[in-house]
Amino acid sequence: MVEFQLNGATCSVTSPPMTSLVEVLRTELFQTGTKAACMEGFCGSCVVMVDDTPMVSCLLPIGRLDGCSVRTIEGESPGATELSPVQRSLVDADAVQCGMCFPGIVMEATALLERTTQPTDQEIQAALVGHICRCTGYEAIVQAIAASGGCRQG
Amino acid sequence: MTATSTKGFHPHDCADATMHRPTSIDEAVSLLGMTGSVALSGGTWLMRGSLRNEEPAEHYVALDGLAELQALKVDGGRVQVGATVTMAELARGLPSDSDLSGVALAAGAAASVAVREMATVGGTLAAMDFPAADLPPALLCLDAVVHGRTATGDTSEPLADFLNRRGPPSRPWLLTRVVVDRCRLTATHVRQPLRKAGDYPVAIVSMAVDDPSQPSDVRVAIGSVEATPRRWSELEALIRSQGLQPHDLSEWVAGHLKSFTPRRAPGLDPWYRTALVPSLVRRAATNLVAVRDRQPAGDDHG
């Protein structure tokens, strides 16, 4: 059994230790906000935070997470109907289309803004390198993240 | 921690595997002596095993609890990188504008932010079937030495020998750290992916020289073009004799691509890999000249 913090609450899972975190989240814990698309670490739709560090949950065996703190998209909203600043900014910018890539992008952007105040467009683009969006063309996403964190020249 | 046999939807399901969590390097080596065991570092290569039609291992020896493997020590004479140091930690922990700048660029350019926070130095070097890794050519330019532990003691060998063998020196064996002796070099690292967004690089050039004005100590390594990254001694000799002339070097390289046997990969013809090398050499040389001239360098990696 593996025990870890999920969005602030202690949880225990019984999946085999080499099961990927994304599978555990979706099938054992029914937290389906984190998406499982490419399952090989390229698309970014499965990005969560582990100990406040963004990671691709499709390549992370659950057995390594004993005692860790995991944050997923479900934990980012402060309340049932509220949105986090990053989520609100993406909505306000009309940046979301199908939504498949956005849980991972929200987690990545949140991690970026927690590490870097007022990231430049280049820093935001660098952070989004591991995220594939088939719908939007990324421009509105970058602008929304920049607006969410403030902006500086660069 | 034992497993129960449950079937998951994950394509590389390892439901029947056992994960072991050793508390010492010697215990890890002992566990690696079991039949069907592999070392689990970052996991970013192993967890994609089924995509390579590999059978899952029976035993995974998790290394993340071994503090000795997590150390990154940088001083004026030597750099010691523990096997489980991540790409992100390496990129953040190395000084820029030094002999280590090529390694820092390589570590910071690999994959994506989230993967760099997981992928480790040891896992990258031990993944012999991964020819597109950024780190090996950058480390080859610094004559890195790979250290390991067996059941009977410690081992060490030049990275080039380790890569050419394409396997551990003995079994069981655990890669424990990579060591680089500091030197008076200026280094750079350039790469070209298919796109911008986290693709494997199609070709890589790492380059380091002592004096960009009059180079006498020259190291050039080519990665991702062939199955194993290597130094290019003929180009190194040319730079020693003729200096860092980016355009001239590029033209010379274009006429000497037959020395490579480019590898095949799905969706990418081999000729394209070698076709990129002249421009990458030009970019690398330009970067080093820019350091000499104290001008802002151009884009040095994809």
Interface residues (C-beta under 8 A of the other chain):
Chain A: V2 T14 S15 P16 P17 M18 T19 S20 E23 T27 M39 E40 G41 F42 G44 V47 T53 P54 M55 V56 C58 L59 L60 P61 G63 R64 E108 A111 L112 A126 A127 L128 V129 G130 H131 I132
Chain B: M1 A3 T4 T6 G8 F9 H10 P11 H12 D13 C14 A15 D16 A17 T18 M19 R21 L40 G43 T44 M47 R48 L51 P56 Y60 A62 D64 A111 S112 V113 A114 V115 E117 M118 K196 A197 G198
